[in-house]
């Protein structure tokens, strides 16, 4: 199955509605795990460059690998001013990068789309000997009622909805297989505040989301608006969220 087109025509919603990742995680990457301004990083499945920007802000050189033209072109527009930014049309399984040229690999909000073992093989090919891989997600805290209600709404309206994060679970078998069961796990509280517009953009940016022209789209949009009205206070909806990362070697 070709998953590379799942986010076609969603780049604007993704840019407007998707959050960055917890500053605490970025700090940890650069203080505990060896990333630096001299690092060469492959950000695979980079999308519109949400994580790439945070790495570029630290001075690293980032090869943003993204197969979807719409998402990659948006990243280029957003990040072209960074001298260390290098967009690449490539996939997780065929990045187009040279053998042994990469210090670290990051994957944000994308690993669940990849073919696990072919991706592992590509990481082994492009990483330098001591290189690490970081699998990162923003994951909704399901102890928060608003996230439970969003789950119910998406389950009701969106036939493609399989759960948040593509249905990935804590210590998912795919993660265990990828890292040969040897990895570290870290998480950071990262609650997100949305105004009405960004909440709608965030909801529409999901690969599972109904799109304008789909049956029931307007009813779906109305339900999202009503949900925001119910849970927002002072023009802000606070959504419980954690930034989580799985960290390890694939050697």
HELIX and SHEET records of a PDB file:
HELIX    1   1 UNK A   11  UNK A   17  1                                   7    
HELIX    2   2 UNK A   23  UNK A   31  1                                   9    
HELIX    3   3 UNK A   50  UNK A   56  1                                   7    
HELIX    4   4 UNK A   69  UNK A   79  1                                  11    
HELIX    5   5 UNK A  111  UNK A  113  5                                   3    
HELIX    6   6 UNK A  116  UNK A  126  1                                  11    
HELIX    7   7 UNK A  145  UNK A  157  1                                  13    
HELIX    8   8 UNK A  164  UNK A  167  5                                   4    
HELIX    9   9 UNK A  173  UNK A  178  1                                   6    
HELIX   10  10 UNK A  196  UNK A  204  1                                   9    
HELIX   11  11 UNK A  217  UNK A  231  1                                  15    
SHEET    1   A 7 UNK A  85  UNK A  88  0                                        
SHEET    2   A 7 UNK A  61  UNK A  65  1                                        
SHEET    3   A 7 UNK A  40  UNK A  44  1                                        
SHEET    4   A 7 UNK A 102  UNK A 108  1                                        
SHEET    5   A 7 UNK A 127  UNK A 140  1                                        
SHEET    6   A 7 UNK A 241  UNK A 248 -1                                        
SHEET    7   A 7 UNK A 184  UNK A 189 -1                                        
SHEET    1   B 2 UNK A 192  UNK A 194  0                                        
SHEET    2   B 2 UNK A 237  UNK A 239 -1                                        
END                                                                             
